[in-house]
Amino acid sequence: MVKNGQFKGAHLTKKEGRSAPLERARYTPPATYGLDIELFSVSDLKNRVKENRFRKAHQINFYLLLLVTKGRCRPVVDYTPLTCTKGSLLLVRPNQALEFDLSNGWDGWTAIFRPEYLASAADNSGEKNFQLDDVHEVQSFTNLNEIQYKIISATLVQMAQDTQSDKHRLLLNAMLRFQLKSLLLRVLLSNNRTIDTEFDSTQISRFRRFKNLVEEKFCIQHKVADYANQLGCTVKSLSRATQASAAIGAKQYIAARIILEAKRLLTHTQMPISVIADQLGFDEPTNFVKFFKREGGLAPNEFRKQNYSIYN
C-alpha cells in the first residue's frame, strides 16, 4: 500500500531552518481509500521507495505494527536499536522516533493505523472490550513462538487481502478493526502477565490517565504533586500506580519523558541548548544542563556530538 515513494496515507512534514524539529510522518489516508488502516509488505515498500527519506528517523503520529517474516533487520526506535528476526513483532506508538531499516535481505508485514481507529467502535453489550488504552499493555517488542507466528502472520495476510476488496468499505473497516483487536489481544495474552489478574484496576486507570497527562504537559509541568492534584489522588498513590504499571516511580517517569524529548531535539535539530531548555519548561539553561547530565549521563552538547551525525 505504497504510492509514489511513500505510504498512501503517510505524509512527511519537514520544517526547514536552524530550529527545525524532528521530521514528522503523518497518517492521513485519502477519502477515496475509504479505510482507516493500511497493510503492506516491506518488500513492496522497499521496491517503491527510491529515496533515502525513510532511512532517517521520523516522528510518527500513528501506530505502526511490524512483523518480520524473513531475514534480519535493525530498526531504531527512540535511540534503541532493535535486532529483529523472523517472528519478531514490533509495535511503534505515536510520537516515537522511528528509523526504519530499508536494507535488503529481510521482509515482513506492516500495518499502520491512527490512535482513534481502536477507539471508534462502540459496543452495546456492556462488556469491557479491548480499546485504545489497552494497547499500552501490549509489549513494544515481542518474539513470537512458532504457533503465535503462524496465526499472526496469517491474520496480517488476510487483512492485507481484505483491504483490496471492492466490497462495502464501512463493513470492511469494521471487520478490519475487529481483526486488529483480536491480533493485539493475542499478543497481550501471550505476555507473561495479564493486566486484569495481577494489577488493581484503579491503579491501571490512574496510570493511564497520568500517562496521557504527562504526554500533554511534560513541557510545562515537572512536579509529581501537580499531576496528582489534577488526577485527584495523593503523590504516594500516583507513585504506586506508576511503579506497578511502568516499574519506575512517577518522578522518574516524568523525567524520562523530558529526557526523551530533549534527546530528540538534540539529535534531530540544531536548536541552541537555551532554546531547548525553554521549550522543555526550564527557567534557566543551566538547570536544564544539570538535569540532562543527571538523568542522561552526559551534558547536552556531548550527547549532541555523539548522535547528531549518526542520525543526520
Backbone torsions as a table, in degrees:
resi	resn	phi	psi	omega
1	MET	NA	54.2	-179.9
2	VAL	-121.8	141.3	-176.5
3	LYS	-140.0	130.7	176.0
4	ASN	53.4	43.2	173.3
5	GLY	83.1	9.2	176.5
6	GLN	-155.2	167.8	177.1
7	PHE	-56.5	148.0	179.1
8	LYS	-54.2	-42.5	-177.2
9	GLY	-110.6	5.4	-177.8
10	ALA	-103.5	122.7	-177.5
11	HIS	-119.9	143.3	179.1
12	LEU	-93.3	134.2	176.7
13	THR	-115.4	116.0	-176.9
14	LYS	-120.9	129.1	177.0
15	LYS	-108.8	124.1	-177.2
16	GLU	-80.5	161.8	172.1
17	GLY	111.9	173.4	-174.9
18	ARG	-63.2	-32.8	-176.1
19	SER	-103.8	24.2	-177.7
20	ALA	-67.2	131.3	177.7
21	PRO	-77.8	175.0	176.9
22	LEU	-54.8	131.7	-178.6
23	GLU	-59.0	137.1	-175.8
24	ARG	-107.4	142.6	172.4
25	ALA	-112.6	118.0	-176.4
26	ARG	-109.8	145.1	179.5
27	TYR	-103.1	109.0	178.8
28	THR	-135.6	82.7	-177.6
29	PRO	-62.4	138.8	179.8
30	PRO	-65.9	152.8	-178.2
31	ALA	-60.5	-30.4	-178.4
32	THR	-68.5	-22.3	179.3
33	TYR	-71.1	-45.7	172.3
34	GLY	82.1	0.2	178.7
35	LEU	-123.5	159.7	-177.2
36	ASP	-108.2	14.3	177.5
37	ILE	-144.4	142.8	176.2
38	GLU	-123.6	142.3	176.0
39	LEU	-130.3	136.8	179.8
40	PHE	-155.8	156.4	177.0
41	SER	-80.8	152.4	178.2
42	VAL	-65.5	-35.3	178.2
43	SER	-62.3	-37.2	176.8
44	ASP	-63.2	-43.9	178.6
45	LEU	-61.8	-46.6	-176.7
46	LYS	-67.5	-32.8	179.4
47	ASN	-69.7	-32.0	-173.6
48	ARG	-97.1	-23.8	179.1
49	VAL	-88.4	109.3	-176.9
50	LYS	-94.0	-15.9	-176.4
51	GLU	-93.9	174.7	177.4
52	ASN	-96.5	10.5	-170.9
53	ARG	-61.2	-31.4	-178.9
54	PHE	-88.6	-0.9	175.9
55	ARG	-80.4	-22.1	175.5
56	LYS	-86.4	158.0	-179.6
57	ALA	-68.7	139.5	174.3
58	HIS	-131.4	145.0	175.6
59	GLN	-91.5	120.5	-173.3
60	ILE	-97.8	154.0	177.6
61	ASN	-112.5	19.6	-178.8
62	PHE	-136.4	170.9	172.0
63	TYR	-86.2	140.4	175.3
64	LEU	-127.9	121.3	179.5
65	LEU	-109.5	123.5	-177.7
66	LEU	-122.9	125.9	172.6
67	LEU	-115.6	120.1	178.1
68	VAL	-82.6	127.6	-177.5
69	THR	-111.6	-13.4	-178.4
70	LYS	-159.9	140.4	173.2
71	GLY	78.5	-159.7	-175.7
72	ARG	-137.2	137.8	176.9
73	CYS	-138.2	167.7	-176.5
74	ARG	-140.6	71.9	174.2
75	PRO	-68.3	158.6	178.9
76	VAL	-120.4	121.0	-179.7
77	VAL	-117.5	114.4	-179.5
78	ASP	49.3	51.7	174.0
79	TYR	71.8	11.0	177.7
80	THR	-112.8	107.1	176.2
81	PRO	-69.4	134.5	-178.6
82	LEU	-120.1	119.7	177.6
83	THR	-85.1	114.5	-175.4
84	CYS	-113.7	136.5	174.7
85	THR	-128.7	-177.8	-179.8
86	LYS	-52.8	125.3	-179.2
87	GLY	98.6	-5.3	177.0
88	SER	-78.4	132.0	179.3
89	LEU	-119.6	122.7	-175.8
90	LEU	-118.9	129.8	176.4
91	LEU	-116.9	110.2	178.1
92	VAL	-99.0	132.1	-173.3
93	ARG	-100.9	160.5	176.7
94	PRO	-53.7	141.7	178.5
95	ASN	79.2	-3.7	174.5
96	GLN	-79.0	152.0	177.9
97	ALA	-93.4	122.2	-175.3
98	LEU	-118.7	124.4	169.7
99	GLU	-106.8	103.4	-173.1
100	PHE	-78.1	138.3	179.3
101	ASP	-89.6	110.9	-179.9
102	LEU	-106.1	20.2	178.4
103	SER	-69.1	160.4	179.8
104	ASN	-79.1	166.2	174.4
105	GLY	96.9	1.7	177.3
106	TRP	-143.2	161.1	179.0
107	ASP	-149.0	169.8	-179.6
108	GLY	179.0	-174.1	176.7
109	TRP	-116.9	141.3	179.4
110	THR	-127.2	136.7	173.0
111	ALA	-123.9	134.6	175.5
112	ILE	-125.4	139.0	-179.7
113	PHE	-156.7	153.8	-179.9
114	ARG	-82.8	157.6	-177.8
115	PRO	-55.2	-38.6	-176.0
116	GLU	-69.8	-10.8	-177.7
117	TYR	-61.8	-42.7	-179.4
118	LEU	-78.0	-19.3	-176.6
119	ALA	-95.6	2.2	-170.9
120	SER	-95.4	-3.2	-177.5
121	ALA	-98.5	118.4	178.7
122	ALA	-89.6	147.1	179.2
123	ASP	-135.9	127.6	-177.1
124	ASN	-97.1	11.1	-175.9
125	SER	-76.4	-16.6	-178.5
126	GLY	87.7	-5.8	-180.0
127	GLU	-87.4	151.7	175.9
128	LYS	-77.1	116.2	-179.3
129	ASN	-102.9	162.2	176.5
130	PHE	-63.0	119.4	-179.1
131	GLN	-127.3	-174.0	-174.4
132	LEU	-55.8	-43.6	-177.4
133	ASP	-59.1	-30.1	-178.1
134	ASP	-68.9	-20.2	178.1
135	VAL	-61.2	-27.9	178.8
136	HIS	-58.0	-32.1	-176.4
137	GLU	-81.5	-13.2	178.6
138	VAL	-76.3	128.8	-179.2
139	GLN	-61.6	143.8	-179.8
140	SER	-69.5	-29.3	-176.9
141	PHE	-138.8	123.1	-177.1
142	THR	-135.8	134.6	171.2
143	ASN	-99.8	109.5	-175.4
144	LEU	-75.6	147.2	170.8
145	ASN	-79.4	177.2	-172.1
146	GLU	-61.8	-42.3	-178.8
147	ILE	-67.1	-45.7	178.6
148	GLN	-60.6	-41.9	-179.3
149	TYR	-61.4	-45.0	-179.0
150	LYS	-61.7	-43.1	-178.3
151	ILE	-68.0	-47.5	-175.3
152	ILE	-71.4	-39.0	177.4
153	SER	-65.1	-39.9	177.8
154	ALA	-64.5	-37.8	178.1
155	THR	-62.9	-44.5	-179.5
156	LEU	-66.3	-39.0	176.4
157	VAL	-61.7	-44.7	180.0
158	GLN	-64.2	-42.4	179.2
159	MET	-63.0	-40.6	177.9
160	ALA	-61.8	-40.3	177.5
161	GLN	-66.1	-38.7	-179.3
162	ASP	-64.0	-34.3	-179.7
163	THR	-66.1	-18.9	-179.8
164	GLN	-88.1	-4.9	-178.0
165	SER	-68.4	148.2	176.9
166	ASP	-98.7	15.7	179.7
167	LYS	-75.0	-177.5	-177.6
168	HIS	-54.3	117.2	-173.2
169	ARG	-68.0	-32.6	179.4
170	LEU	-65.5	-43.4	178.5
171	LEU	-69.0	-38.0	177.1
172	LEU	-61.7	-41.9	-180.0
173	ASN	-60.9	-42.8	179.3
174	ALA	-64.8	-42.3	-179.9
175	MET	-65.0	-43.7	178.8
176	LEU	-62.8	-36.4	178.7
177	ARG	-63.6	-43.5	179.7
178	PHE	-69.3	-35.5	176.2
179	GLN	-63.2	-41.4	179.0
180	LEU	-65.8	-43.7	178.5
181	LYS	-60.9	-42.3	179.0
182	SER	-62.3	-41.8	179.5
183	LEU	-62.6	-47.1	-178.8
184	LEU	-67.3	-36.3	175.9
185	LEU	-63.3	-38.5	178.9
186	ARG	-63.0	-41.4	177.6
187	VAL	-65.8	-42.2	-179.9
188	LEU	-61.7	-42.9	-179.3
189	LEU	-70.2	-21.0	179.4
190	SER	-80.4	-12.0	177.8
191	ASN	-65.5	162.1	-178.4
192	ASN	-68.2	-24.2	-179.5
193	ARG	-125.8	161.0	175.0
194	THR	-118.3	147.4	-171.7
195	ILE	-74.7	-23.6	-172.8
196	ASP	-86.2	-28.3	-172.5
197	THR	-96.4	-26.5	-172.8
198	GLU	-103.1	-16.3	-177.0
199	PHE	-126.1	143.8	176.6
200	ASP	-66.6	132.4	-176.4
201	SER	-62.0	-31.8	178.2
202	THR	-64.6	-41.6	178.2
203	GLN	-65.6	-40.1	178.5
204	ILE	-61.3	-48.5	-180.0
205	SER	-61.8	-42.0	-178.9
206	ARG	-64.1	-43.4	-179.9
207	PHE	-65.9	-39.4	179.5
208	ARG	-61.7	-42.5	178.8
209	ARG	-67.4	-38.4	176.6
210	PHE	-62.7	-45.2	-179.7
211	LYS	-58.8	-45.8	179.6
212	ASN	-65.2	-38.3	-179.6
213	LEU	-68.8	-38.9	177.2
214	VAL	-62.7	-43.2	-179.8
215	GLU	-60.9	-32.9	-178.3
216	GLU	-80.0	-33.6	-167.3
217	LYS	-125.8	8.8	-173.8
218	PHE	-63.3	-22.1	-179.8
219	CYS	-76.9	-17.9	-176.6
220	ILE	-124.5	-8.3	-174.2
221	GLN	-137.0	114.5	-173.4
222	HIS	-112.8	-11.3	-173.2
223	LYS	-95.3	135.7	178.9
224	VAL	-60.3	-38.7	-177.6
225	ALA	-59.7	-37.6	179.6
226	ASP	-64.6	-41.2	178.1
227	TYR	-67.5	-41.9	179.6
228	ALA	-60.8	-41.9	178.4
229	ASN	-61.7	-42.1	-178.9
230	GLN	-70.8	-26.5	179.4
231	LEU	-91.2	-5.5	177.9
232	GLY	71.6	37.3	179.5
233	CYS	-141.5	175.3	178.6
234	THR	-86.5	162.0	176.6
235	VAL	-60.8	-40.1	-178.3
236	LYS	-64.1	-43.2	-179.2
237	SER	-69.4	-34.7	177.7
238	LEU	-67.5	-39.7	178.3
239	SER	-65.5	-38.2	177.1
240	ARG	-62.9	-43.7	-179.0
241	ALA	-64.4	-40.5	-179.5
242	THR	-68.9	-40.4	178.2
243	GLN	-62.8	-41.6	-178.8
244	ALA	-66.6	-36.8	-174.9
245	SER	-91.6	-38.0	-173.2
246	ALA	-114.4	-3.4	178.5
247	ALA	65.9	18.8	172.1
248	ILE	-140.8	161.8	179.4
249	GLY	-74.7	168.3	-178.4
250	ALA	-63.8	-40.3	179.5
251	LYS	-62.5	-43.1	179.4
252	GLN	-67.6	-33.9	179.7
253	TYR	-64.7	-45.1	179.2
254	ILE	-63.1	-45.4	-179.3
255	ALA	-61.4	-39.9	-179.9
256	ALA	-63.7	-37.7	179.8
257	ARG	-68.9	-39.1	178.0
258	ILE	-65.7	-44.3	179.8
259	ILE	-61.4	-42.3	179.6
260	LEU	-59.2	-46.2	179.9
261	GLU	-65.5	-39.0	177.7
262	ALA	-61.6	-42.6	178.7
263	LYS	-62.9	-40.0	178.1
264	ARG	-61.2	-45.7	-177.7
265	LEU	-69.5	-37.9	178.8
266	LEU	-69.1	-35.4	-176.1
267	THR	-82.1	-39.8	-168.3
268	HIS	-109.1	3.5	176.8
269	THR	-137.0	170.0	174.3
270	GLN	-110.1	24.3	177.3
271	MET	-56.5	136.9	173.1
272	PRO	-60.6	151.1	-180.0
273	ILE	-56.0	-38.2	-178.6
274	SER	-64.7	-36.0	179.4
275	VAL	-70.3	-41.5	177.9
276	ILE	-62.0	-44.1	179.1
277	ALA	-57.9	-46.3	-180.0
278	ASP	-65.1	-40.6	-178.9
279	GLN	-65.4	-28.4	-178.7
280	LEU	-95.7	8.4	170.8
281	GLY	89.2	19.6	178.3
282	PHE	-95.2	134.0	-178.6
283	ASP	-66.7	-36.3	-178.0
284	GLU	-130.9	141.3	176.7
285	PRO	-57.3	-34.4	-179.9
286	THR	-63.0	-34.9	178.0
287	ASN	-67.0	-38.3	177.2
288	PHE	-65.1	-43.7	-179.3
289	VAL	-61.0	-44.2	178.3
290	LYS	-62.7	-43.2	-180.0
291	PHE	-63.1	-47.3	-177.3
292	PHE	-64.3	-40.8	-179.7
293	LYS	-66.8	-38.8	180.0
294	ARG	-68.2	-44.4	-174.7
295	GLU	-87.6	-29.9	-175.9
296	GLY	-104.0	-12.0	176.4
297	GLY	87.2	-9.3	180.0
298	LEU	-138.0	158.0	170.2
299	ALA	-70.7	149.9	-178.0
300	PRO	-54.2	-42.0	-178.8
301	ASN	-67.6	-32.4	176.7
302	GLU	-69.3	-40.7	177.3
303	PHE	-61.6	-42.5	179.4
304	ARG	-62.2	-44.1	179.9
305	LYS	-59.0	-38.2	-177.1
306	GLN	-76.8	-26.0	-170.6
307	ASN	-115.8	-26.1	-172.8
308	TYR	-60.7	-47.0	-177.8
309	SER	-67.5	-30.4	-179.6
310	ILE	-66.2	-42.7	-173.9
311	TYR	-94.9	-2.1	-179.3
312	ASN	-127.2	NA	NA
